[in-house]
Amino acid sequence: NGPAALIAACLCRFYNDAKFTGGKSRDAYLNQAIKIYTWEKNVLFDRETGAVYDNINKEGRSQKRWIFTYNIGTFLGAAHELYLLTGDTQYLQDATLAATYVTDHMTRNGVLSDAPSGDGGLFHGIFFRYFVKLINEETLDTNTRKKFHDYLTSLATTMAEEGVNPKTMLYAGRWRQAPADDQPVGLTPHLTGCMLMEAMCVLKPINK
């Protein structure tokens, strides 16, 4: 749902630049983005904690034990896009609460969980992609923005100092254990490491 809302919102935002013809109108994409996002917020988003649940079961109940960074990343990414499109600060508040769940409830000893294999190896990378865009949002509360800025910087510093092999420049999805020189690594955790460093390249400094 988060990716679908993101796509619809982006199609709306870039509608004029893309010069779409013969398809949906710009407003139709916006309405679709809002519809999808609203469903996800009502069904999978915990408005008190900021958690974003993975799915609903066959009885229609949220799977509250499954909370992953990629779901939070795409949810907050969609919320941020809708804020940019509508100016409605509720979307920005939703994005902030979701991001805060990661910083406050999914972090142990200063880092996220290790994710060395499988599709889960990419989950944190997806979160970083949209988290850094939120941090760069200048209308974000100053203290919150600094908290998020410091958090991302700390993660990247740990990964750069302890989690990457300096000879092969490969990441293996472990924050404090670099892969050996001859160790094969999974594509997804390596991409997450790259996406974290990419996020640092676009992270804007905060003016003091």
C-alpha positions as CSV (number, residue, x, y, z in Angstrom):
1,N,0.0,0.0,0.0
2,G,2.8,2.4,0.8
3,P,4.6,1.9,-2.5
4,A,1.3,2.3,-4.4
5,A,0.4,5.5,-2.6
6,L,4.0,6.7,-3.3
7,I,3.7,6.0,-7.0
8,A,0.3,7.7,-7.3
9,A,1.6,10.8,-5.4
10,C,4.7,11.0,-7.6
11,L,2.7,10.7,-10.8
12,C,0.6,13.6,-9.5
13,R,3.7,15.7,-8.6
14,F,5.5,15.1,-11.9
15,Y,2.3,15.2,-14.0
16,N,3.0,18.4,-15.8
17,D,6.7,17.7,-16.4
18,A,5.9,14.3,-17.8
19,K,3.3,15.7,-20.2
20,F,0.9,12.8,-19.8
21,T,-1.8,12.5,-22.4
22,G,-4.8,10.3,-22.8
23,G,-4.7,8.8,-19.3
24,K,-5.8,9.8,-15.8
25,S,-5.9,13.5,-14.8
26,R,-3.5,14.9,-12.3
27,D,-6.2,15.2,-9.7
28,A,-7.1,11.5,-10.3
29,Y,-3.6,10.5,-9.3
30,L,-3.8,12.7,-6.2
31,N,-7.2,11.2,-5.2
32,Q,-5.9,7.7,-5.7
33,A,-2.8,8.4,-3.5
34,I,-5.0,9.9,-0.8
35,K,-7.4,6.9,-1.0
36,I,-4.6,4.3,-0.7
37,Y,-2.8,6.2,2.0
38,T,-6.0,6.7,4.1
39,W,-6.7,3.0,3.9
40,E,-3.2,2.1,5.1
41,K,-3.4,4.7,7.9
42,N,-6.8,3.5,9.1
43,V,-5.9,-0.2,9.0
44,L,-2.1,-0.7,9.4
45,F,-0.9,2.5,11.2
46,D,-0.8,2.8,15.0
47,R,-1.6,6.4,15.6
48,E,-0.2,6.3,19.1
49,T,3.2,4.7,18.6
50,G,3.8,5.3,14.8
51,A,4.2,1.6,14.1
52,V,3.2,0.4,10.6
53,Y,2.0,-3.2,10.5
54,D,2.9,-5.5,7.6
55,N,-0.5,-6.9,6.6
56,I,-3.9,-8.0,7.6
57,N,-4.9,-11.7,8.1
58,K,-7.9,-13.4,6.5
59,E,-10.1,-12.2,9.3
60,G,-9.1,-8.6,8.5
61,R,-7.0,-8.1,11.6
62,S,-3.6,-6.3,11.5
63,Q,-0.6,-8.5,12.0
64,K,0.8,-6.5,14.9
65,R,3.9,-8.7,15.5
66,W,5.3,-7.9,12.0
67,I,6.7,-4.4,11.9
68,F,9.4,-3.8,9.3
69,T,11.5,-0.7,8.4
70,Y,10.5,-0.9,4.7
71,N,6.8,-0.6,5.5
72,I,7.5,2.4,7.7
73,G,9.8,3.9,5.0
74,T,7.2,3.7,2.3
75,F,4.4,4.9,4.6
76,L,6.4,7.9,5.7
77,G,7.5,8.5,2.1
78,A,3.9,8.6,0.9
79,A,2.9,10.8,3.8
80,H,5.7,13.3,3.0
81,E,4.8,13.3,-0.7
82,L,1.1,14.1,0.2
83,Y,2.3,16.8,2.5
84,L,4.2,18.4,-0.4
85,L,1.2,18.1,-2.7
86,T,-1.5,19.3,-0.3
87,G,0.3,21.4,2.4
88,D,-1.8,19.4,5.0
89,T,0.5,19.2,8.1
90,Q,-1.3,16.1,9.3
91,Y,0.7,14.1,6.7
92,L,4.0,15.6,8.0
93,Q,2.9,14.6,11.5
94,D,2.2,11.1,10.4
95,A,5.6,10.8,8.7
96,T,7.3,12.1,11.8
97,L,5.6,9.7,14.1
98,A,6.4,6.7,11.9
99,A,10.0,7.7,11.7
100,T,10.2,8.2,15.5
101,Y,9.0,4.6,15.9
102,V,12.1,3.5,14.2
103,T,14.5,5.7,16.1
104,D,12.9,5.0,19.5
105,H,11.6,1.4,19.3
106,M,13.5,-0.4,16.6
107,T,17.0,0.7,17.5
108,R,19.2,-1.3,19.9
109,N,22.7,-0.1,21.1
110,G,22.6,2.7,18.5
111,V,21.8,0.6,15.4
112,L,19.0,-1.2,13.7
113,S,18.9,-5.0,13.5
114,D,21.4,-6.9,11.4
115,A,19.9,-8.0,8.1
116,P,22.5,-10.1,6.3
117,S,20.4,-12.0,3.7
118,G,17.1,-12.4,1.8
119,D,14.6,-9.7,1.0
120,G,14.9,-8.4,4.6
121,G,18.4,-7.3,3.7
122,L,16.9,-4.5,1.7
123,F,14.3,-3.3,4.3
124,H,16.5,-0.8,6.0
125,G,17.8,0.6,2.7
126,I,14.2,1.4,1.6
127,F,13.6,3.2,4.9
128,F,16.8,5.3,4.5
129,R,15.7,6.4,1.0
130,Y,12.6,8.1,2.3
131,F,13.8,9.0,5.8
132,V,16.5,11.2,4.4
133,K,13.9,13.1,2.3
134,L,12.0,13.7,5.5
135,I,15.1,14.9,7.3
136,N,15.7,17.4,4.5
137,E,12.2,18.8,4.9
138,E,12.9,22.3,6.2
139,T,9.4,22.8,7.7
140,L,10.0,19.8,10.0
141,D,10.2,20.8,13.7
142,T,13.8,21.9,14.4
143,N,14.4,19.6,17.3
144,T,12.9,16.6,15.5
145,R,14.9,17.3,12.4
146,K,18.2,17.5,14.4
147,K,17.3,14.2,16.2
148,F,16.7,12.4,12.9
149,H,19.8,14.1,11.3
150,D,22.0,12.9,14.2
151,Y,20.5,9.4,14.1
152,L,21.1,8.9,10.4
153,T,24.6,10.2,10.7
154,S,25.4,7.9,13.6
155,L,24.2,4.9,11.7
156,A,26.3,5.8,8.7
157,T,29.3,6.4,10.8
158,T,29.0,3.0,12.5
159,M,28.5,1.2,9.1
160,A,31.5,3.1,7.6
161,E,33.8,2.4,10.5
162,E,32.8,-1.2,11.4
163,G,30.4,-2.7,8.8
164,V,32.2,-2.3,5.5
165,N,35.3,-4.1,4.2
166,P,37.7,-1.3,3.3
167,K,39.4,-3.5,0.6
168,T,36.4,-4.8,-1.2
169,M,34.0,-2.0,-0.2
170,L,31.3,-4.6,0.4
171,Y,28.6,-4.5,3.1
172,A,27.2,-7.7,4.5
173,G,24.3,-6.4,6.5
174,R,26.0,-6.4,9.9
175,W,26.6,-3.1,11.6
176,R,29.7,-4.0,13.6
177,Q,31.2,-6.9,11.6
178,A,32.7,-6.3,8.2
179,P,32.8,-9.2,5.7
180,A,36.1,-10.9,5.2
181,D,38.1,-10.3,2.0
182,D,37.0,-13.5,0.4
183,Q,33.4,-13.6,1.8
184,P,30.5,-13.5,-0.6
185,V,27.8,-11.1,0.4
186,G,24.1,-10.9,-0.5
187,L,23.0,-8.3,-2.9
188,T,20.2,-6.9,-0.7
189,P,22.4,-6.1,2.4
190,H,25.1,-4.7,0.2
191,L,22.5,-2.4,-1.4
192,T,21.3,-1.3,2.0
193,G,24.8,-0.2,2.9
194,C,25.1,1.7,-0.4
195,M,21.7,3.3,0.1
196,L,22.7,4.5,3.6
197,M,25.9,6.1,2.1
198,E,23.8,7.6,-0.7
199,A,21.5,9.1,1.9
200,M,24.4,10.7,3.5
201,C,25.4,12.2,0.2
202,V,22.1,14.0,-0.1
203,L,21.6,14.8,3.6
204,K,21.5,18.6,4.0
205,P,23.3,20.3,6.8
206,I,21.2,21.9,9.5
207,N,21.9,25.6,9.9
208,K,22.7,26.4,13.5
